[in-house]
């Protein structure tokens, strides 16, 4: 059985900590077994490791999340990267075709698909493994995991099974009901309905046959080129609702979607992260502060206070899901991003005369990591090293640098930086088009930089 983890999301429900590149699954606010903070994706990857499932798992994601995944899980995690975001059907289709064409997986192989961020016990993944046997035994087209509800939730979709008088470990699915009212949900639970956990299993040939029916290629390179032609629809809508024979495996254990502030804070081990004070008469109130200024919270109940370079949120916990609706249509540059080499935080952005722009960042490169050797067409940069030491490459020469050094990078200059110790610097960009796309990468690996540049002995 091969597993595909889906990593997507626009980062709005947990704003301002999440943004377009740092979706909810990357927020390091959960405590692991050793008491250290980890993200949802780190937790799930660790759980898969406990069960020996990492070797048969890959992550399907967008270009904007590749650096974040590699930063948190390592550079060798197998990824399938979409050329553009097109919802879950397209992501699953591309991953399936990759397994078939590039990895040579058999058409009869069972493929399991699940979100990258469920908050579950390890034994949940044993149920995922069971889907393979269930699919084969039942001769169904799809097998799902249905979670036994603990309350009539309005947030989840429901699976309505056909109730049969037998002792099988699975049930045939009658139909689905998406996000009912609380009253409707209570009635569905009385009919033995299950929460839809968003976990699917199918034989590889099934998804490939659907692509062929749609006149789409099943060769990876061709599908990648024609990716924009795939339906921009969910897998549920495009496949699940149109599949005739579906079975579900009931799971009676802990399962939670930590997709809103009220659910996420229920699983946090502390009510305060970052600089600030919460008075003792506060009740069920959480504060997460990523800014360099203190936040003081006095005498309030059921609040979430979250502060990051992207903004500040103060909300009643039960009403916090409304933040997504309030942010719809608002597009802003992410002010904080994690990368494979470290992180950066935007400090200031200004438009000056003649359409010129000035962007100021604080950048951290982790020890032994490096920026790519690159050049820019539209901007010059000035770097002021404020912490650590490293190696700076500029137009074929490599210099040693340390705290206090000021580095000037003209437009078009080839340059790169490697951290020997954790290295931080202030970067001031000046130009006419200050976007991340204005990067022409020449070498990614510092070994290549050393091979093609000469060291300057100071």
LINDANOR-V747023 format. One record per residue. N is the residue number from 1. D_LAST is the distance of its C-alpha to the last C-alpha in Angstrom with 2 decimals. Layout:
BEGIN
n = <N,N>
d_last = <D_LAST,D_LAST>
END
This chain:
BEGIN
n = <1,2,3,4,5,6,7,8,9,10,11,12,13,14,15,16,17,18,19,20,21,22,23,24,25,26,27,28,29,30,31,32,33,34,35,36,37,38,39,40,41,42,43,44,45,46,47,48,49,50,51,52,53,54,55,56,57,58,59,60,61,62,63,64,65,66,67,68,69,70,71,72,73,74,75,76,77,78,79,80,81,82,83,84,85,86,87,88,89,90,91,92,93,94,95,96,97,98,99,100,101,102,103,104,105,106,107,108,109,110,111,112,113,114,115,116,117,118,119,120,121,122,123,124,125,126,127,128,129,130,131,132,133,134,135,136,137,138,139,140,141,142,143,144,145,146,147,148,149,150,151,152,153,154,155,156,157,158,159,160,161,162,163,164,165,166,167,168,169,170,171,172,173,174,175,176,177,178,179,180,181,182,183,184,185,186,187,188,189,190,191,192,193,194,195,196,197,198,199,200,201,202,203,204,205,206,207,208,209,210,211,212,213,214,215,216,217,218,219,220,221,222,223,224,225,226,227,228,229,230,231,232,233,234,235,236,237,238,239,240,241,242,243,244,245,246,247,248,249,250,251,252,253,254,255,256,257,258,259,260,261,262,263,264,265,266,267,268,269,270,271,272,273,274,275,276,277,278,279,280,281,282,283,284,285,286,287,288,289,290,291,292,293,294,295,296,297,298,299,300,301,302,303,304,305,306,307,308,309,310,311,312,313,314,315,316,317,318,319,320,321,322,323,324,325,326,327,328,329,330,331,332,333,334,335,336,337,338,339,340,341,342,343,344,345,346,347,348,349,350,351,352,353,354,355,356,357,358,359,360,361,362,363,364,365,366,367,368,369,370,371,372,373,374,375,376,377,378,379,380,381,382,383,384,385,386,387,388,389,390,391,392,393,394,395,396,397,398,399,400,401,402,403,404,405,406,407,408,409,410,411,412,413,414,415,416,417,418,419,420,421,422,423,424,425,426,427,428,429,430,431,432,433,434,435,436,437,438,439,440,441,442,443,444,445,446,447,448,449,450,451,452,453,454,455,456,457,458>
d_last = <56.28,53.15,51.91,50.38,48.85,49.02,46.14,46.81,47.91,47.22,46.15,48.83,51.08,48.41,46.85,44.70,42.69,43.30,42.55,42.58,39.60,40.09,43.75,45.71,44.85,41.19,41.89,40.80,43.76,45.69,45.43,45.08,46.69,44.02,44.24,40.92,41.00,41.33,42.44,45.64,43.90,42.08,45.46,47.30,44.68,44.85,48.65,48.65,46.50,49.10,51.73,49.77,49.88,46.23,46.36,49.13,47.76,45.76,44.91,46.04,44.07,42.88,39.52,38.79,39.02,37.03,33.72,35.68,37.52,34.44,32.71,35.79,37.11,34.23,33.15,35.84,38.87,41.17,41.55,43.92,42.58,45.09,44.29,45.98,47.90,51.56,53.00,53.82,56.16,53.59,50.82,53.18,54.42,50.95,50.05,53.40,52.97,49.49,51.08,53.80,51.89,48.42,49.17,52.68,54.45,58.25,60.49,62.32,59.26,59.52,56.73,56.19,54.63,53.73,51.67,48.24,49.14,52.53,52.77,54.85,55.53,54.35,57.92,57.81,55.79,58.59,60.82,58.39,58.70,62.49,62.52,62.23,65.47,67.14,66.42,67.79,70.81,71.82,71.25,69.89,67.49,65.33,64.91,63.58,62.87,65.03,64.35,67.43,67.36,67.39,68.44,69.53,66.15,66.01,62.35,62.82,64.65,67.60,68.87,72.68,73.84,77.19,78.90,80.46,82.46,80.44,77.97,75.08,71.53,70.99,72.95,73.51,72.27,74.83,72.67,69.84,69.81,66.69,66.02,69.62,70.83,71.12,74.89,74.48,71.84,74.29,76.89,74.48,73.65,77.39,77.38,74.74,71.95,68.35,65.09,63.15,59.81,58.39,58.20,59.67,60.29,61.63,61.76,59.21,62.05,63.39,60.45,60.12,63.82,63.40,60.68,62.95,65.83,63.70,62.87,59.18,57.19,56.51,53.67,50.27,48.59,51.71,52.13,48.50,49.08,52.36,51.18,52.15,55.75,56.08,58.13,56.17,58.26,58.08,58.94,61.81,63.38,62.74,63.57,64.90,67.65,68.84,68.92,72.42,71.96,69.47,69.50,67.76,66.82,67.43,64.70,65.91,62.74,59.99,58.52,57.01,55.27,52.66,52.61,53.49,52.43,55.71,55.41,51.69,52.05,54.91,52.48,49.69,49.49,48.74,49.98,46.76,43.17,40.61,40.78,44.36,47.80,51.01,54.13,56.42,59.30,57.47,59.04,57.53,54.64,51.06,47.94,44.61,41.92,38.45,37.81,36.01,39.26,42.17,45.42,48.66,51.72,55.12,58.55,58.40,59.71,58.71,55.65,52.26,49.54,46.36,43.43,40.31,38.14,40.91,43.68,46.05,49.24,52.14,55.02,58.06,57.12,60.24,59.61,55.88,56.48,57.52,53.89,53.56,56.49,55.22,51.87,53.50,52.65,49.65,46.43,43.15,39.52,38.44,36.49,35.03,34.05,32.76,30.73,29.85,26.31,27.43,29.16,29.17,31.48,32.54,32.51,34.03,35.39,36.72,38.41,38.02,39.56,40.29,39.85,36.14,34.83,32.13,31.31,29.26,28.31,26.83,25.12,24.45,22.81,23.89,21.66,21.04,22.51,21.11,22.27,23.32,21.41,23.70,24.70,27.31,30.09,31.29,28.55,25.23,23.20,21.09,19.43,18.88,17.41,19.90,19.57,17.49,14.14,13.48,12.01,12.70,13.95,15.03,17.11,15.91,12.12,10.49,7.81,7.62,10.12,12.39,15.62,15.82,13.52,15.73,15.45,17.89,19.61,22.30,25.54,25.31,21.53,20.64,18.57,18.35,17.01,17.14,17.69,16.58,18.84,21.41,19.61,21.50,20.97,23.36,23.84,25.80,27.35,29.21,31.57,35.08,35.26,33.20,34.28,32.70,34.23,31.86,29.32,28.97,27.31,25.70,24.45,25.39,23.81,20.05,20.72,21.83,18.73,16.59,19.29,19.21,15.59,12.60,9.31,6.21,3.81,0.00>
END
